[in-house]
Amino acid sequence: MTSQVSSPAEHSDGTEGAVVGEQRTPPGPNSDDPNTESPGRGAGKEVRRLDRVIIRFAGDSGDGMQLTGDRFTSETASFGNDLSTLPNFPAEIRAPAGTLPGVSSFQLHFADHDILTPGDAPNVLVAMNPAALKANIGDVPRGAEIIVNTDEFTKRPMAKVGYETSPLEDGSLDAYNLHPVPLTTLTLEALKDFGLPRKEAERSKNMFALGLLSWMYHRPTEGTETFLRQKFAKKPQIAEANVAAFRAGWNFGETTEDFAVSYEVAPATRAFPPGTYRNISGNLALSYGLIAAGQQADLPLYLGSYPITPASDILHELSRHKNFGVRTFQAEDEIAGIGAALGAAFGGALAVTTTSGPGVALKSETIGLAVSLELPLLIVDIQRGGPSTGLPTKTEQADLLQAMYGRNGEAPVPIVAPRTPADCFDAALDAARIALTYRTPVFLLSDGYLANGSEPWRIPDVADLPDLTVQFAAGPNHELADGTEVFWPYKRDARTLARPWAVPGTPGLEHRIGGIEKQDGTGNISYDPANHEFMVRTRQAKIDGIEVPDLEVDDPDGARTLVIGWGSTYGPITAAVRRLRLAGVPIAQAHLRHLNPFPRNLGEVLKRYDKVVVPEMNLGQLATLLRAKYLVDARSYNQVNGMPFKAEQLATHLKEAVND
């Protein structure tokens, strides 16, 4: 879904801030006009205005929480709110029902101003069963709204997760605004005329919950009804049953006395520059960035890949875009995937392979071959919890040193890391620029948090995209002493040190490829020690000479402490820094996109500060690199629990660092 923003305005942001924005009321589920107001809106019911809300849907992995959250997010994006999401689900296709490890959740933070994270703690928890309640109640602050499906709070499901008495009756939830709702019963009642088997009808209870929350927060509804009819187009009875459950949830909120208050969160027109926006996940933005890179380079895009969580969405998405010259190959394993991609690079394509940490380990030999061949290749690593299989559906930043050094010999590879889901688009273009300009494999390090999370993305004008046009070798490039003109595959560009890219089959450009060391210039096999030393140092010099922008530092107060991060820590770090500055605590912030080579001014920046703090979702990998290269006392603040940092948690630690 897209939304238009016509004019920017200033905004303020505190604990991810609050401003007054323009209001409008979305239509009810039976409205035909998306610009009309909701009919009735519940006689005598109070409507409160909020600047932001954090909602978490939680249930079994088969309860459709990801779909529910995604639909609520889509309608929120179309309404014009700024938003950030955090899907959280188990790795099993169908995790054990009713157990704590089997709980799936989806958290959405939306606001009438710009926000940076999915939020620390939910204002509203929708718990579909006892396991969902128990797994999430620790994150819910006192006074928050809790909506529970009372039909699931029977003796056996409660005992399965350790409830000796019902939390709905024993007073343990007295500190919250508890809303007991028999979601299953109400759904079955709404669908009694559809003639569906009970089990099939029960599956629509997530749509009932979505309808209730859509009423509660004045969300548009037309898009969800259209989506359901399209999703179940081949099963119209199921489609209409889900629409009926969705409308029943809306009407329940409208008519029941249990929900006396509904809430409005105005569109975030002040938060966005003018343009056309859509909600986008990191993997989708990255896919679009790769397609755009292929178009801007006027090259076919080739993906050689093997499915792996959380990178598989990129393979799925790119396979839909053959009309843009995209060819996708699902290989039999990780090694075959990157081998095919490297072959495509040799053949003149913009070549990509996608994977996660375990796949990088298998691809390492071929990455080294790409370094030796000096061919452009994008290695997209969507990082996840490790080691080994680890936590496939959880997030981590622990592949940085693997990307830097995880190959035999001296095999330097540039590394680019996006900071937000939308930034994955620009990072893909940047990685392609480096690969094509300098004839080198490039690592693009995203992670599960960015890949699955989403936010509004301003659709760029094609005219503003970078020109990535490539000049292939067209003929001889070297003259021998006897005047003969020949092609030397390792004769380098004086500025970039890149070797020429010769498409196989071009007359006169025949040359060797392979992993054995090449002679400088001629590309012939060479075992000469001096030549090997020269080639190793030249490949390193090529990477060191890559042009990247200087590091920008946000330091309005002349602080003595700098917090520096990379990748997906950007949102939590920035939110924490805003909190501290509002409290009068001076602190500087910088965030790295380019991790190899580092920006040329990084050393000078680090030396300006008495203290340097590096928050990472690993055990200190960037901090290790900064200490080694710049001899600074970079202080690590680390977390490896499979979840992103919370802004409050970071703010507390950073304040302690400033005051230490």
N, C-alpha and C positions, 0 to 999 in steps of 0.2 A: 504494500500500500504506500502511496505517496501523499504528501501534504505540501502545500505551498506556504512559504513565509515571504511576505512582501517587503518588510522593512525591519531593520535591526533597531534595538534600543539597549541602553545600558541595563545592567542587572547587578544585584549584589548576592553574595553567597557566604553564609556563615557555616553552620554545621551542615554543609552543602545547602545553605542559605534559604532565604525566603523573600519573595517580592510579591507585589500585588499585580495580578495580570487580568486580562480581559476574560470575562465569563461567557459561556453559552451552555445550554442544556441539551444533551443528546436526545434522540428520539427513543420512544419505547419500542418494544419488540414487534408491535403491530403497525408501526408507522411506515408509510410508503415514501415519505420525504425526509432525507437525512438532515435537512435544515430546520425541520419543525421541532417544537418542544414536546417533551413527554406529556402525554395526556394524563391529567389527574395528579400524578406524582404523589399519591397517597394522602387523602384528606387529613389535615391536621398534623402531618408528619413534619418534623423539623429538617431543614437542609442546612448543613454547616459547610463553610468554605475552608479548605485546607491548602497549604502551599505545596505539600508533598505527602506521599503515602508509600509504605513498604508492605507488600502483600506476599505471603508465602502459601502456596498450595502444596499439600503433602498427603501422600497416601501410598498404597502398594504400587509397585512398578507396573502393575496391570490396570491401575485405576485411571490412567490417562492424564496424569498431572502435567506432563510435559506439553501435551496437546492443549490442555486447559490454559496453562500459563502462556503458551504461544498465542492462542486466540485472544486472550485478554491483552497481551502485549501489542498485537496487531491493531486492535481497536484503539488502544491508547496512543499508538503512533499516529493513526489516522486522525485522531482528535487533536494532535499537535502538542502533546506533552513531551518534555525531555524524559528519557528513560534509560535504565540500565538493568540487565537481567542476569540471573545466576541459576541456570539449570543444574541440578544435582541428582544423580541417579546411580544405581548400582551397575556393576559391569555385566551381570548375568542378564540374558535375554528375558527370563522370567524368574526373578529372584524369589526366594521362599516367601509365600504370602503370609502377612500378619506378623512378620519378624522385624526387628530393628534393622538388620542389614538389608532388608528388602524394601526399605522406605525410599520413595522417589519424591523429590520436591522441586519446586520452581519458584524462585523469588524474583519479584519485580519491584523496582523503585521508580516511581514516576512523579513528576513535579511540574510546577509552573515557572521554573527557572532552570539554569543549567546544573546538572548533577554529574558525578564522576564515578560512582560505585553503585552496586546493587543494594547498598545499605547494610548497616551493621546488624540491626535487629528489626524483625517485622512488627508493624503496627497491627497487622491482621494475620492470623494463622487459620487456615482452613484445614482441619484434620479429618481425614476420611475414615480413620480407624484408630484403635488404641496405640498401635505401633507408631503411627505418624505423630500422635500427640506426644508420646514419651520421647521420641527421637528429637523433637523440635522445641519442646517446652522450655528447655534451658536457655534458648536464645530469645524468648519472648519477654519483653519488659512488663512490669506490673502496670495494670490499667489498659493493656492492649486488648483488642477484640479477638476472641477465639470462637470459631464456628466449628462444631463437631457433628459428625454423623452419628447420632445416638443409636441407630440400628445396629452398628457394629460393636457397641459397648456391651457385649454379653460376656458371660463368665469365661468361656474358653479363650476368646481373643485377648481378653484382659490378662488372664493368667499366663498366656504365651509370652507376654512382655514384662511380667513381674508385677502387675497390679493386683494386690490382694483385695482391695476394695475399689469400688468405682470412683475414679477421680471426678466424675460429674456430680457425685453425691457426698463425698467425704470431706468437703471443705478445702481440699488442696488447691482448688482453682478460684477461691474467693477473691484473690487479688486481681482477677481479670474480669473483663466484661464477657461472660460466657453466654453463647447462643447455642443451646441444644436444638438441633434440627434433624428430624428423621428423614434424611436425604433419600435413602433407598425406598422407604415407604411412599414418600411423596412422588418420587419418580415413577414407581409402579402404578400409582393411582393416575398420574397424568397420561400414562401410556396404556391404560387398560383396554382401550378400544382398538389398539393396533394389532392385537392378536399375536404378539411376540411371545416366545418362551420367556419364562421368568429371568433366566440367566442373561438372555440377550437384552431384555428390557433394563435390567439392573446396570448394565454397562453404560447406560446414558446418565447415570447419576452425576458424572462429572460435568455434563452439560447443564444439569439443574443447578449445580453449584456455580457454574460460570454465569448463568442467568441471574442468580441471586447477587453475585458480586458486581455484575454489570449494572444492576439496578442500584446497588448500594453506592457505587462510585460514578453513576451517570455516564457509563461508557456507551458509545455507539453500538448498535446491534446488527445493522444491515449486513455488514461485512461477514459476520460470523454465520448468519443464516445462509448467505450466498456460498460461503466456504463449505458448509455442511452439505448443501445440495450438490456441489461439485465433487466433493470428496466421495460421496456415496451415490454418484450419478447412476451407477449400475444396480444399485439397491435402493430404489426410491422409497420403499417402506421404512428402511433404516434411516434414510436421510430425514424423512418427515418426523419420525419418532424422536430423533435427536433435536430437531427444531422445536418440536412440541415440549420436550424436556427443558430446553433452554428458555422457552417462553414461560413455562410453568415456574421456573426459578425466579424469573423477573417478576411475575405476577404474585408469587409468594411474598417477595420483599415488599411489593406495593401494598399488599392487603393485610399481612400479619401484624399483630401488635408486638411481636418479639423484636421487630426492627423499627424503632420509632424515629431513627435518624438516618438520613442519607448524606452523602458528602460530594462536594464539587471541588475539583482540582483544575483550574483554568489552563488553557493552552499556554505553552512556553514561548509565546511569540517574541518575548524580549531576549531569549537565550540564543537565538539563531540568526546568523546573517541571512539576507534574502536568498531565495532559491527554492528548488524542489527537493524535498526530503523523503526518504523511505527508511523504514526500520530494516536493519541488516545485521546479520551475525558475522563473526570474524571469518569463518571459513567461506561464507558466501562472498564477502568483500574481497577476500584473497583470490577466490576464483575469478571474480570480475576483473581484479587487477592483473591477473595473468592473461586473461583474454585481451584486455586493453593493451598490455605490453606487446602481445603478438601483433595486434593491429597497428600499433605505433611503430613497430619494427618492420612491418610488412613481411612478416615471416609466418609460416605455419606453426601452430603451437602443438607440441607433442607431449603427452603425459604418459610415462611408463611407471606404473604403480602397482602396489599390492595392498589390498584393504587392511587397514589397521585403525583402531580407535586411538585418538579422536580425529584422524585425518581423512577418513573415508568419504566424508561429505564433499570434499574437493573433487575426488574422482567422480562421484555421482553427478555433481553439478557440471563439470566440464564436459561430461559425456552428452549433455543436452545441447551443446553449442557447436555442432558440426558446421553450421552455417557461417561461423566465424573462422573456419579453417582449423578447427580444433580436432585433433585425433587422440583418442584415449585407448590405452592398452592395459587391461587388467592381467598382469603377469601371474605365473604360477608361484612365484615367491619374490622376496625383496631383491635378491641379487639379480634375477631376470628383469625386474622392473627398471632398476637403474641402468643395467646393461643396455636395454632397449633404448632408454632415454639418451644415453651417451652416444649410441649409434645414430640416433636422430640428430643429435648435435653435430656429429661428424658430417651428416648429410645436409646440414644447412637449416635445421629447424631451431626454433626457440624451445629448448628441451627442459622438461620439469620432471622431477620425481617427488612424490609425497610420502610421508611416513611419520613415525614417532620414534622415540629413543631406541627401543629394541631393533627397529628396522635400520636405524642409522648404523648400529653395530654391524649388521650384515652387509650394509652398503659400503663400508669403509674402504675396502680394497679398490672398488671401482671409483670411489671419490679420489683416491690417490692416483688412479689411472687418468682421471680427468685433469688432475693437477699436472701430471706429466705431459699429457697431450695438449694442454692449454686450450681447452674448448669451453665455450659457455654452457653452463648447466646449473639449473636452480634446484637445490635440495631443500624442500620444505619440511621442516621438523615441527610438528605440533606436539609440544612436550607434554608428558603426563608423569604421574607418580611412578617411581621406580625404586629399586633396580628390578631387572628381569621383567616379568609381567606386571609386577607392582600393583598400582591402582590405575587401571586403564581408563576409567571415566573421571578421574580426579586430576587436578592441575598441579604443576610443579615447574620450576625453572632450572632443573638440574642437569641439562644437557649442554651448558655453555662450554665447559672444559672439554667435553666430548667433541663439540664442533670445532674448538680451537686446536685440539691436539690428538684427536682420536684416530690417527692414521700412522702407518709406519713411515719412517724417514721424515725429512723436512718437507712437509706438504701443506703450506699455508693456504687458508681459504678465507675469503671475506665473510663477515657475519652481519646480518641486518635483523633488527628486532622491532616489530610494531608495538605500539603502546596501548591501543584501544581496538575494539572490533572494527570500527570504521577505518582506522589507520592501516589495517591490513591491506587495503586497496593501494594506498600510496607506497607502503613498504614493498609490495610486490613489484610495482613499477621501478622503484629504486634498486631493488635487487637485480631486476632484468637489465637496467642501465649499466650496472657494474659488470655483470656477466658478459654482456655484449661488447662493451667498450674495451674491457681488459682481457677478454678471452680466458675466463676462469670459472670454475664452479663457485657458487655462492650459497651460503647457508641462509635460510630465512627461518628464524626461530620465533614461532608463535607458541601458544600453549592452550590447554583445554579450557581455561577460563575465557580467553579471547575467542577461541574457536566456536564455543557454544553460546557465549553471551552475545547480547545484541544492544544496539543503540541507534539513534537517528543518524543517517548519513546523507550529507548534501551531495546530490548527484552532480558530478563535475561536467563542465562544458568540454566537449572533445577538443576544442581549440586550445584549451589550457593544458592538455596533457603533453608530456615531454616527447620530443622527436627522438625515437630510438632507431632510426634508419641505419642499416649496416651496409658497409661497402665490402663486398666479397672480393677476394683476389681474382683478377681478370687475366693475368698473363705473367710473363717473366718479371722478376723484380731484382735480379742481380746480374752484373756483367763480370764474366771471368777475365783473367789476364789476357787471354787470346781474343777477347771481344765477343765471345759467345754469351748470349743471354739465356739465363736459366732461372728456374723458380726455386727459391730457398724458403721452405716452410717455417723456418725459425729465424728469419730476418725480421727484426722488431721495429715497431713504430718508436721513433725517438722520444716521444712524450709519454706514451702510456706503457711502453715496453711490451705491448701486445703483439703476438705473431699474426700473420695474415690468416684469414679463414678461407680455405679453398674448398669449394663444393666438389665432391667426387664426380669424376666424369668430365670435368672441364679440361679440354685439350691443353697439354703442356704443363699441367699443374700436378702431375703424378708425384706422390710423396709417401714416405713410410709413416705408419702409426704403430703404436705399441708401447708397452711399459718399460722397455729397456731404455736407458739414458740415451738422449739424442746429442749429436754434435751441434754446437751453436751454429746457426745459419743454415747449414746443409740439411740437418735433420737426419743424417746418417747415424747408425748405431755407433756409440763411442764408449770405450772403457777408459779413456784417458783421464787420469786423476785431476789434472788441472781443468779440463773441460767440465767434469762433474762439479767441481767446486764452483766454477763460474756459473753453471746453469742453476745450481741450488741457490746461490746468492742472487742471481737475476730474478728467479721466480719470487723470492722473498721481497726483493726491491720493487717488483711490480705491484705486489699487494700493499706494501708500505706506501707506495706512491698514489694509491687510489684517492681521488678527490672526493672528500666528504665535507659537509658544512661544519663550521666551527660550532662548538657546544655553546648553547645559549643558557645563561644563568638568570633565574628569577630571584632578584635580591633587592627589594625596594628599601630595605632598612639598614643596609650595611652590616649584615649579620656576621658573626664569627663562626657559625656552624653551618655546614653545607650537608644537605641530604641528597644523595645521588642514587638513581635507580636505573633499571632497564626493563623493557618489555612491559608486561601487564601490571607491574606494581605502580604504574603511573597514576591510575585513578585513586587508589588508597593513599599513596604518598601525597598527592596534590590536595585531596580532601583533608588529610591530617595537617598539612602546612597551612591551609586556610583557617582551620580551627585555632591553631597556635597564634597566627597573626591577629585574628580577631580578639584573642586574649592578651595581646600586647607582647607576645614572645617573638623576637626577631629570629628568622631562620631563612636560609637561602635554599633554593631547589634547582637541580639540573637533572635531565633525563637523557640517557644515551639511546640512540637508534643504532649507531654504528659501533660495533664491538670489536671489529677487526677490519681495517685499522681503526684505532681510536681517533677522534677529532684531534687536529694538530695542536689546538690550544688547551687540551685537557690537563696536561701537566701544569701549565701556568694557572689554570682555574683552581686546581686542587691546592696549590701552594698558597693561595690567597686566604685560606681558612684555617683556623686553629683546630677545628674538629671536622671530620668527614664521616658521615654515617651512611651505610649501604644496606638498606633493607632488601632481602632477597628470599624467594621461596626455594632455597637450597641451603647448604651449610657454609656459604660464603665464597662462591666461585668468582664473582666479579671483584669482590674485595681482595681476593688472592691475587688477581691479575693487576689491580691497581697498586697493591703493596709492592709486587715484584717489579713493575715497570717504572713506577714513579717514586718509590721509597717513601710513601706517605702512610701514616698510621690510620688506615681506613678501618672504621669500627663496623663490624657486621651486626646486623639484627636479622635473625633468620627464623623461618617457619617452614616446616615440611609436613603439614597435616593434610595435604590434598585440597585445601581451601585457600582462597585469596585472603590477604590481610584485611583486617577491619580498620577503618579510619580512626576510631577512638583508641584502639590498641596501639596503633602507630603514633598517634598524637601523644599519648602518655609516655612512650619510650623516647620520642624525640625531645619532649620537654625535659625529661631527665638528663638527656645528653647535653642539651643547652645549658642546664643549670649545674652540670657536673664540674 
